[in-house]
Amino acid sequence: MSQEAPQEDDRQEEDRRLLARAQDGDVSAFEALVGLHQDRVYGLALRMTRSEADAAEITQDTFLSAYQHLKNFRGEAAFGSWVHRIAANHALMRLRHRRVAQAAESELQAPEFTERGTLADYPVTDWSRDAEEKALDAELGQAIQQAADRLPEGYREVFLLKDVDGLSYEQIAEVTGASIPAIKSRLHRARLALREAIDLFYNRDNRGA
């Protein structure tokens, strides 16, 4: 059983104490910081990438980056916010690389044509029927997750940090580098998109009843 999480002020005080020791070369102090924050970093990476393997690698890369730049950390932000920002940046880079790879794979799977210029034989998928079946069979949680996955990167990141991780606007600003008005705007648009997904789910569910 994990110990009850300390209050935020106590956590930050413990972070500052361990950070000072770690910056003086105490490896065990940095390992203690990793132990305090790795679950939240992993959770953020998992929610952003939807991949346990990617989340594990991002968590490892995050703390490696933090250790390499530990001497340069001046404490303008809380240590937890700093590592969250590193993790979010690693996750965003991983998502961009994934999209590039998927786009390249799609190009390789582009339709082929015969010498006469007609489309080569491919199995035909009834996309409209498939979409209807998915909409009728989908659970509300799946509908919300799909809508979250379609959000632009900046909107999705803010939504996860605020509504899932529970960070304050000030903490999100530290993590993302965005202004608080920009964060509120992105969060508002993200919530609207998710609300539309929920409305669509219930409307389709009612029509299918």
Stockholm file with secondary structure:
# STOCKHOLM 1.0

chainA/1-209         MSQEAPQEDDRQEEDRRLLARAQDGDVSAFEALVGLHQDRVYGLALRMTRSEADAAEITQDTFLSAYQHLKNFRGEAAFGSWVHRIAANHALMRLRHRRVAQAAESELQAPEFTERGTLADYPVTDWSRDAEEKALDAELGQAIQQAADRLPEGYREVFLLKDVDGLSYEQIAEVTGASIPAIKSRLHRARLALREAIDLFYNRDNRGA
#=GR chainA/1-209 SS CCCCCCCHHHHHHHHHHHHHHHHTTCHHHHHHHHHHHHHHHHHHHHHHHCCHHHHHHHHHHHHHHHHHTGGGCCSSSCHHHHHHHHHHHHHHHHHHHHHHHHHHHHHHTCCCBCTTSCBCCCCCCCHHHHHHHHHHHCCHHHHHHHHHHHSCHHHHHHHIIIIISCCCHHHHHHHHCCCHHHHHHHHHHHHHHHHHHHHHHHHHHHHHC
#=GC SS_cons         CCCCCCCHHHHHHHHHHHHHHHHTTCHHHHHHHHHHHHHHHHHHHHHHHCCHHHHHHHHHHHHHHHHHTGGGCCSSSCHHHHHHHHHHHHHHHHHHHHHHHHHHHHHHTCCCBCTTSCBCCCCCCCHHHHHHHHHHHCCHHHHHHHHHHHSCHHHHHHHIIIIISCCCHHHHHHHHCCCHHHHHHHHHHHHHHHHHHHHHHHHHHHHHC
//
